[in-house]
Amino acid sequence: MNDVYLLIGGNVGDRNYYLTKSVELIADKCGKVEQQSSLYETAAWGKLDQGAFLNQVIRISTRLDPIELLNAILNVEKILGRKREEKYGARTIDIDILYYNDLTIDETALTIPHPRISERRFVLTPLCEIASHLIDPRHNTTIESLLRTCQDTLSVIKLPVIVNNDIS
């Protein structure tokens, strides 16, 4: 089995629904969900004139190779109405492969680790929650260290867990 970290997020429509549904579809089409970070509301990155994102990092175990996984993820995005109209634009869901085992891949269709992890607090914060001691193979340092030195100052707010104890 392969150990993979994914970032999921979106800022269009019912953000919580799209994150929840994407986790369900990833479990169905990609592999077993082993861990999930908390949910974080984050400022838009790259194109600032849009609504806040809801983001989460998940760790899955999968039998899919990296390209098969990418294709499965693109299918999940399509099922959930993802439209690629504008770079860094608003979207229902975006799923990025952050890490795949300790592989480094540099191909036109796929770069692993994701090339801008170290620049994005909205990635590093939830990733650090579930994998602080993971070593980034490009920077040869931990996620915790990358977060400490990240220059990104955009807002990343951990959302409280809402428990429904209604026993009607």
BANU-215665 format. One record per residue (C-alpha): residue in three letters; x, y, z. Coordinates in steps of 0.05 Angstrom, whole numbers, padded with zeros to 5 digits, always signed. Example, Ala and Ser with C-alpha at 12.3 -4.5 7.8 and 13.67 -1.06 7.14 Angstrom:
REM BANU-215665
ala+00246-00090+00156ser+00273-00021+00143
***
This chain:
REM BANU-215665
met+00000+00000+00000asn+00021+00071-00014asp+00017+00127+00037val-00011+00191+00008tyr-00028+00260+00035leu-00081+00300-00001leu-00105+00372+00008ile-00179+00382-00006gly-00213+00449-00007gly-00264+00494-00040asn-00299+00561-00034val-00363+00554-00075gly-00430+00531-00051asp-00438+00489+00012arg-00363+00482+00027asn-00374+00432+00083tyr-00417+00388+00038tyr-00364+00387-00017leu-00308+00370+00032thr-00349+00314+00064lys-00371+00286-00003ser-00301+00289-00031val-00274+00248+00028glu-00329+00197+00016leu-00313+00193-00059ile-00238+00189-00046ala-00250+00131+00002asp-00292+00097-00052lys-00248+00110-00113cys-00177+00120-00087gly-00164+00084-00021lys-00176+00080+00053val-00178+00146+00091glu-00129+00136+00148gln-00128+00206+00179gln-00163+00272+00172ser-00142+00340+00198ser-00190+00390+00227leu-00226+00436+00179tyr-00194+00504+00168glu-00224+00567+00139thr-00170+00600+00098ala-00161+00663+00059ala-00157+00655-00017trp-00086+00647-00042gly-00062+00670-00111lys-00126+00707-00127leu-00148+00746-00067asp-00214+00776-00091gln-00257+00715-00075gly-00290+00681-00016ala-00253+00642+00038phe-00237+00569+00028leu-00252+00510+00072asn-00191+00464+00072gln-00171+00397+00102val-00113+00349+00094ile-00126+00274+00093arg-00079+00215+00092ile-00100+00155+00051ser-00071+00087+00036thr-00079+00067-00037arg-00060+00013-00086leu-00064+00063-00143asp+00001+00087-00175pro+00010+00163-00178ile-00020+00173-00247glu-00079+00127-00232leu-00090+00166-00167leu-00087+00233-00204asn-00140+00208-00254ala-00184+00183-00198ile-00179+00250-00162leu-00195+00288-00226asn-00257+00244-00232val-00278+00260-00161glu-00270+00335-00176lys-00312+00326-00240ile-00367+00289-00202leu-00370+00347-00152gly-00377+00399-00207arg-00306+00426-00211lys-00297+00475-00268arg-00227+00498-00288glu-00242+00567-00315glu-00190+00612-00282lys-00123+00598-00249tyr-00132+00603-00173gly-00205+00618-00185ala-00265+00599-00143arg-00284+00525-00144thr-00329+00474-00111ile-00272+00428-00096asp-00197+00423-00109ile-00157+00361-00090asp-00081+00363-00092ile-00033+00306-00082leu+00017+00333-00031tyr+00059+00271-00019tyr+00060+00200-00046asn+00105+00157-00002asp+00172+00193-00006leu+00171+00198-00082thr+00194+00258-00121ile+00160+00263-00189asp+00171+00319-00240glu+00127+00307-00300thr+00083+00353-00341ala+00019+00323-00313leu+00042+00312-00242thr+00092+00341-00193ile+00101+00308-00125pro+00112+00334-00074his+00065+00390-00092pro+00113+00446-00114arg+00086+00503-00070ile+00075+00468-00003ser+00128+00509+00033glu+00096+00574+00009arg+00025+00560+00033arg+00004+00565+00106phe-00065+00538+00087val-00031+00472+00067leu+00022+00469+00121thr-00024+00482+00180pro-00072+00423+00171leu-00015+00379+00146cys+00026+00395+00208glu-00034+00375+00251ile-00031+00303+00226ala+00040+00296+00201ser+00086+00346+00236his+00147+00301+00233leu+00138+00280+00160ile+00201+00297+00121asp+00191+00337+00057pro+00238+00304+00006arg+00250+00369-00032his+00269+00410+00028asn+00296+00353+00071thr+00261+00381+00133thr+00198+00368+00173ile+00130+00397+00159glu+00134+00430+00227ser+00198+00465+00206leu+00168+00487+00140leu+00108+00516+00177arg+00153+00554+00226thr+00191+00586+00168cys+00132+00598+00121gln+00128+00670+00097asp+00054+00666+00080thr+00013+00711+00128leu-00056+00697+00100ser-00110+00676+00150val-00116+00602+00170ile-00169+00590+00224lys-00182+00522+00254leu-00257+00511+00259pro-00288+00481+00321val-00315+00411+00318ile-00391+00412+00322val-00420+00353+00358asn-00495+00341+00353asn-00517+00311+00419asp-00591+00320+00404ile-00626+00257+00430ser-00696+00276+00408
***
